[in-house]
Amino acid sequence: MIIPRCCRRKYRRCYKSCIGDYNNNNDDGDDSDDDHSDYCDEMKENRRIEKWLKQEKHRLKRQIRILLLGTGESGKSTVLKQMKIIHGQNLGEGQQLEELRHVIYFNILKGIKVLIDARAKLSIPWSDKTADIQSKADLVFRAETNNLITFEYFSRYTALIDLIWNDDGIQTTFQKRNEYQLSDGLPYLFRNLKRISSHTYVPNNQDLLHARVPTRTVLEYTVDYKSVAFHFIDVGGQRKQRKKWLQCFDNMLTSILFIVSSIEYDQYLVEDTSVNRLDETLAVFELIINSDYFHHASIILFLNKTDLLAEKLKQTKKIKRSITTMDNILYNYHRPQLLNELYPQYSGDPFNLQQVQQFLQTLFEQRRSYRPLYTHFTTAVDTENIKRVFNDVRETVLHENIKSIINLQ
Ligand SMILES: Nc1nc2c(ncn2[C@@H]2O[C@H](COP(=O)(O)OP(=O)(O)OP(=O)(O)O)[C@@H](O)[C@H]2O)c(=O)[nH]1
């Protein structure tokens, strides 16, 4: 047997392991030093890749991968933002924060334009008859809306926005917001208009939690807990965006965090205004929970927007009590639809928060055929609430995953 010089000198360490393969693959006894040197390099590279793959597999198995799913505007990105806040990260810095300031200007201007338009379409009169409010509203309605709105441009409209928002006609229009599409973060932004209008304004975490940017890409965030990496994946929930969900389905997923807006039972889709939002969400949920693809993943349900549901039920009760049928006919008052009018199987008190939440929970539980479902009632804009809920979720997910981790150790 000829021992190649390269193995004797440079590759003494790999000689033992590769000389057998070398001899098998070189039956003709070619003793070219150069060929063997290449061969040794290749073997070393293969071993390096194999080692890396093994480490990567081990790392991925120790990683908790949580996919955030749900229909549009249910609160997925807000939950992801809370994960960052809870783990001490800023939602934006420097240039990014500057861009987010423009997003908030854009949200406010677009929101007031939606309200002005809806007021006209719903034929609700202005309450301010003296101040020529219609011509002011026309001026605001003609304002440009894009994500590049500067402070100078925005400040031209702030006094008018304040006047319009506080008009009773617009407030009545706002109460009927389930009949058109308005972002849920807007009341907060309008309430904070004075601070946001300042030239020294810098958005804080609460502002950014209420800002609305529809998700068009896949957003990811990883955080370590008890030496296990929690990897969150957020995708857009509107119909067009759901095609991208497939990219994120892999057998490494540990959990699906399915987020639902609890106030959507009398709302209709942005994408198709003839489709009830809750019906759509239930159909999507049923597909996900019964898919073989996720048989190994735990399913966690967030019935989100508890704060808005409580407010909605209170307001509905007040309106229903104070307005007579004749008022409705004469003044086109808001006639909110109750949960039992839309879902006749509901026999509870339509104004009772706990009973309504329990009914919503049952609707989702009925959709699953065999597996456990971990349900939480959440308010995604409330950091303390999400911190508490996440502690429970983390334990559930770790518990579910414990076997595979133990197997690796
Ligand atoms: N008051 C209140 N607002 C919420 C809550 N959760 C989300 N929002 C607001 O609802 C709006 C939509 O939330 P997002 O987190 O963008 O919804 P999403 O599910 O990521 O939406 P897509 O990107 O379209 O899939 C934002 O303006 C949030 O501030 C909540 O629990 N309470």
The ligand as a Gaussian input file, in Angstrom:
#p B3LYP/6-31G(d) Opt

LIG

0 1
 N      -57.929000      48.098000      22.405000
 C      -57.325000      47.046000      21.865000
 N      -56.779000      47.142000      20.640000
 C      -56.140000      46.051000      20.145000
 C      -56.019000      44.834000      20.862000
 N      -55.312000      43.960000      20.097000
 C      -55.002000      44.602000      18.970000
 N      -55.506000      45.862000      18.977000
 C      -55.439000      46.865000      17.906000
 O      -56.001000      46.281000      16.741000
 C      -55.303000      46.723000      15.575000
 C      -54.892000      45.521000      14.756000
 O      -53.920000      44.760000      15.482000
 P      -52.721000      44.015000      14.752000
 O      -51.843000      43.439000      15.822000
 O      -52.101000      44.873000      13.726000
 O      -53.520000      42.835000      14.030000
 P      -52.934000      41.631000      13.156000
 O      -53.679000      40.415000      13.565000
 O      -51.457000      41.570000      13.233000
 O      -53.409000      42.090000      11.710000
 P      -52.860000      41.619000      10.259000
 O      -51.468000      42.118000      10.149000
 O      -53.792000      42.262000       9.277000
 O      -52.965000      40.138000      10.224000
 C      -54.129000      47.565000      16.083000
 O      -54.458000      48.924000      15.920000
 C      -54.005000      47.218000      17.546000
 O      -53.577000      48.312000      18.329000
 C      -56.621000      44.757000      22.172000
 O      -56.599000      43.739000      22.864000
 N      -57.258000      45.893000      22.608000

